[in-house]
């Protein structure tokens, strides 16, 4: 059967395709081209082939940025999903108080990253911060939250979890409300405990939501920049130099556009592969 | 329901507001009408921005030929990034100011306008140590492309109250620095509640220490060598103070964030003495609830400080008429009145001989001895190499190793050796 207007779908897709092409695909392709040059924007670009990639690997910059970002992402994705799910389960009930808490938790997500970073900078000050003062008052040990190379990355992870947990919570709440009540009632009649009902009824039905939350949290955590820029500037001792911040340093502080472009290309493929693997895993589990 | 009167008043207010906005916009156009307009990109916030904008406004009202439009562009590095991008897109400003380390790089990239042939270029009376000739090794052999603007040196600031109570004087050597820092450190319940000394773990202060230990980060041939054994001694001093004696606080954060934290620690009484820039002199004096005493940096085998801050530059690609307007403004800024106002309102160093002579004559330094300390330190100022790679060596190779040595306790000698090998690899 011939479609009545064969060009219509393409015309409808055209605006989005154009926007994606101009603002996404073209920059990536251009970055890939520029990654083959040594260039600082001012002097003539010099062709170096894969030299920028070789330098990033040989100097350890790539490995360091990748490991730092993966560590950060692992903590953030796990933390945000767990906390989001916990909050969703706890707050999936009627009542003004639950609604207020849901709103309060989600409000962190709509505040700008810079505001969140500045707020936490004040809270986490090693000498005069609210957190340190509270821990001291309780006789608990404190740490140099942003100044200790062994602690700083986890501090930033915690701030990020605090910020995005509300987003995960809202998605999980939507997922929870899609779980048919009759399944819970049937399981309860069969003598299943609350924990069993969650594990065997709720959790399998939440799998698509979990896949979505996991993927978006992963992308979000890989793109972290603002909190690093405001709170640690990649330090101390490059302990918080995550991928996007490394690109920023390379292009804006070290004035190396070629190397930054090489990092952009690698970053693009790392993110693409991670997302595909994650989606494939969740779909396979879903099918099973 | 809203009364109808309220609605009409609201509309009237809206129209009045819109008219006022249009008026303001037209007035802004009118101010520059018939004049040659030069755009200035600057990188100051806070008080320094206010002072600069006041000086720009004074220039604009002092004559009718030129109009300078000053636009804020973030901090030094953000400003530089924007400047570079704008130059590449051929949409840069007429002139700007940049940190000294990148002047050779921008010169070699042919971004900077040579200023030697501009009228009165040789008559500005610039203080040698702060101008291009004195700030860079071989700076006088190159075309004049940079004029000093906000120039500074590292300096020590003491909490006058604490020093008086402890009956201690400003340290004059590394040994007394250790001693004073140790004696002024206060511990309570096993934790330090006041550090005797605070300093950002930053290349600029490390270069000062290297100089004090008798080294120079660049050899006579202009190669960056990091200063032989002095480089290690400088780093080991910090390691001792931070890790073994616990008398120095390395602030969290990097770059200017760490500097700001150092200031806040000092103002809050969490450190008794800090090293930071002369640029913060007025800020610290005005905000400290105690007397602030400025002191020169101590010596080890000799006294030495690097200079810092920014230089004015005019962009080669700017149209000729804009360059002329920019030059008129730069000459205006080098007149004693402006140099004095900028220096006395901010804490940056006065950059011309005439301004310093007038300040001396007016008894300013007698009334403000802190301001004199920085000026006197210029006698031991070290010039920077004319190197296009120095800022990258600083950022990519040296700075991470300074942090690693001080915060993680890595072996100083090994780190410096690594840094030297990388620098040789780059230049080879």
Interface residues (C-beta under 8 A of the other chain):
Chain A: X40 X41 X42 X43 X126 X127 X128 X144 X146 X147 X148 X149 X152 X231 X232 X233 X234 X235 X236 X237 X238 X249 X251 X252 X253 X254 X255 X256
Chain B: X77 X78 X81 X84 X85 X87 X88 X105 X106 X108 X109 X111 X250 X251 X252 X253 X254 X255 X257 X265 X268 X270 X391 X392 X395 X396 X400 X403 X404 X407 X408
